């Protein structure tokens, strides 16, 4: 496991890698909370620089994807955090849930922040999420997905898309929403976001991606 940061206080790293299932009193939950906040700041600042012409909506959507559980879990797997983490007997290491992996990443980031300050945390985040930052910035340069989906839906005089809330999780500080876009009686794959607006934007992106794939398949099959 190479984090690119030499800990002065090794105990912080041990704590960051200790899941609540292994120790109810001394675990990584507080570091996870801190890392989540630090990542929001680093991501917002970096995307602000990378997307100088991006709207608030573009920046929010790009950041929501960047700090999503799926993205952070992938980074945790790349760093092999689960291989050195401390879990309780009920949590099998070979099937560690995405949410637990993402929490491990945030906790380690929080530990780096406490150990080395904001610059150390920024270096860790930018290095461990380098590809994800590049993808988020690229996505942020594209046209607003909700606008594109609405234009497609109404191009033939049809009704605009509707967005249905399927699930809502978490409390006021860590809330997330799952929303599905429905167009012309058709339901598209749902998406999660940290706000309803972000979830709607991601749901619209899922719909546009599906429509694009279908259009390409149709074009390829045409004589």
C-alpha positions in Angstrom: 0.0 0.0 0.0 1.7 3.2 -1.2 -0.2 6.3 -0.1 2.5 8.8 -1.2 2.5 10.2 2.3 4.9 9.3 5.2 2.9 9.4 8.4 4.6 11.1 11.3 1.8 9.7 13.5 1.4 6.1 12.4 -1.5 5.7 14.9 -3.6 8.0 12.7 -3.3 5.6 9.8 -4.1 2.6 12.0 -7.2 4.4 13.2 -8.2 5.3 9.6 -8.0 1.6 8.7 -10.1 0.4 11.6 -13.7 -0.3 10.8 -16.4 0.0 13.5 -17.1 -3.7 13.2 -13.6 -4.3 14.6 -13.6 -1.7 17.4 -16.8 0.2 18.4 -14.9 2.8 20.4 -11.7 3.5 18.5 -12.6 3.4 14.8 -12.4 5.5 11.6 -15.9 7.1 11.6 -14.7 10.5 12.8 -11.8 10.5 10.3 -14.3 9.5 7.6 -16.4 12.6 8.5 -13.3 14.8 8.3 -12.0 13.3 5.1 -15.4 13.8 3.4 -15.3 17.5 4.2 -11.7 17.9 3.1 -12.4 16.1 -0.2 -15.3 18.4 -0.9 -13.0 21.4 -0.6 -10.2 19.9 -2.6 -12.6 18.7 -5.3 -14.4 22.0 -5.5 -11.2 24.0 -5.8 -9.6 21.7 -8.4 -12.7 21.6 -10.6 -13.1 25.4 -10.2 -9.7 25.7 -11.8 -10.1 23.0 -14.4 -13.5 24.3 -15.6 -13.1 28.0 -15.8 -16.3 28.3 -18.0 -18.3 25.7 -16.1 -21.6 26.8 -14.6 -22.5 26.1 -11.0 -24.6 23.2 -12.2 -21.7 21.8 -14.2 -19.3 22.1 -11.3 -21.8 20.5 -8.9 -22.5 17.6 -11.2 -18.8 17.0 -11.8 -18.0 17.1 -8.1 -20.9 14.9 -7.2 -19.6 12.2 -9.5 -16.0 12.7 -8.3 -16.9 12.2 -4.6 -19.4 9.5 -5.2 -19.2 6.2 -3.4 -18.4 4.3 -6.6 -15.5 6.6 -7.5 -14.0 6.5 -4.0 -14.4 2.8 -3.7 -12.5 2.3 -7.0 -9.7 4.5 -5.5 -9.7 2.4 -2.3 -9.4 -0.8 -4.4 -6.5 0.7 -6.3 -4.7 1.6 -3.1 -5.5 -1.9 -1.7 -6.9 -0.4 1.5 -9.2 -3.4 2.3 -6.2 -5.6 2.4 -4.7 -3.8 5.4 -7.9 -2.6 7.0 -9.2 -4.0 10.3 -12.7 -5.5 10.0 -14.9 -7.4 12.4 -15.6 -11.1 12.0 -18.9 -10.4 10.3 -17.4 -8.4 7.4 -15.7 -10.6 4.8 -12.7 -8.9 3.2 -13.4 -10.5 -0.2 -16.8 -8.9 -0.5 -16.3 -5.5 1.2 -19.2 -3.3 0.3 -18.7 -0.3 -1.9 -19.8 2.0 0.9 -17.2 0.6 3.3 -14.5 1.0 0.7 -15.4 4.6 0.1 -15.5 5.3 3.8 -12.0 3.8 4.1 -10.8 6.2 1.5 -12.3 9.2 3.2 -10.9 8.1 6.6 -7.4 7.8 5.2 -7.7 11.2 3.5 -8.8 12.6 6.9 -5.8 11.0 8.6 -3.4 12.5 5.9 -5.0 15.9 6.6 -4.5 15.7 10.3 -0.9 14.4 9.9 0.3 16.7 7.2 -2.2 19.5 6.7 -4.3 20.6 3.7 -1.5 20.5 1.2 -0.6 16.9 2.0 -4.3 16.0 1.8 -4.6 17.8 -1.6 -1.5 15.9 -2.9 -3.0 12.6 -1.8 -6.4 13.3 -3.3 -5.0 14.6 -6.6 -2.7 11.6 -7.0 -5.1 8.8 -5.9 -8.0 10.3 -7.9 -6.0 11.6 -10.9 -8.0 9.7 -13.5 -11.2 10.5 -11.9 -10.4 14.2 -11.7 -9.6 14.1 -15.5 -12.9 12.3 -16.3 -14.9 14.7 -14.1 -13.4 17.7 -15.7 -14.0 16.3 -19.2 -17.7 15.6 -18.3 -18.0 19.1 -16.9 -17.1 20.5 -20.3 -20.1 18.9 -22.0 -23.4 20.5 -22.5 -26.0 20.3 -19.7 -27.5 16.8 -19.8 -30.9 17.9 -18.5 -31.1 20.5 -21.2 -30.1 18.0 -23.9 -32.6 15.5 -22.7 -35.4 18.1 -22.7 -34.5 19.2 -26.2 -34.6 15.6 -27.4 -37.9 14.9 -25.6 -39.6 18.0 -27.1 -38.1 17.8 -30.5 -41.2 16.2 -32.0 -43.7 18.1 -29.9 -43.6 15.7 -27.0 -43.7 16.3 -23.3 -40.6 17.2 -21.3 -38.9 14.6 -19.2 -40.1 13.9 -15.7 -37.9 12.9 -12.8 -39.0 10.4 -10.2 -37.5 10.1 -6.7 -36.9 6.4 -6.0 -34.9 6.4 -2.8 -33.6 8.9 -0.2 -30.8 7.9 2.2 -28.9 9.5 5.1 -29.4 12.4 7.4 -29.2 16.1 6.7 -25.4 16.0 6.6 -24.9 13.0 4.4 -28.1 12.8 2.4 -28.3 11.1 -1.1 -31.0 10.7 -3.6 -31.8 8.2 -6.3 -33.7 9.6 -9.2 -34.9 8.2 -12.5 -35.7 10.0 -15.7 -38.9 9.1 -17.5 -39.5 10.2 -21.1 -42.5 9.4 -23.3 -43.5 6.7 -21.0 -40.1 5.1 -21.0 -38.0 4.8 -17.8 -34.2 5.1 -18.0 -31.5 3.8 -15.6 -31.6 5.6 -12.2 -28.7 7.6 -10.7 -27.6 8.7 -7.2 -26.7 12.3 -6.2 -26.0 14.2 -3.0 -28.8 16.6 -3.9 -32.0 16.2 -5.9 -30.6 18.5 -8.5 -27.4 16.5 -8.9 -29.3 13.3 -9.0 -31.5 14.6 -11.8 -28.5 15.7 -13.8 -26.9 12.3 -13.5 -30.2 10.6 -14.3 -30.5 12.8 -17.5 -26.9 11.8 -18.3 -27.8 8.1 -18.0 -30.8 8.6 -20.3 -28.7 10.5 -22.9 -26.0 7.8 -22.8 -28.6 5.1 -23.4 -30.1 7.0 -26.3 -26.7 7.6 -27.8 -25.8 3.9 -27.6 -29.1 3.0 -29.2 -28.6 5.5 -32.0 -25.1 4.2 -32.7 -26.3 0.6 -32.8 -29.1 1.6 -35.2 -26.7 3.4 -37.4 -24.3 0.4 -37.5 -27.1 -2.0 -38.4 -28.4 0.2 -41.3 -27.4 -1.0 -44.8 
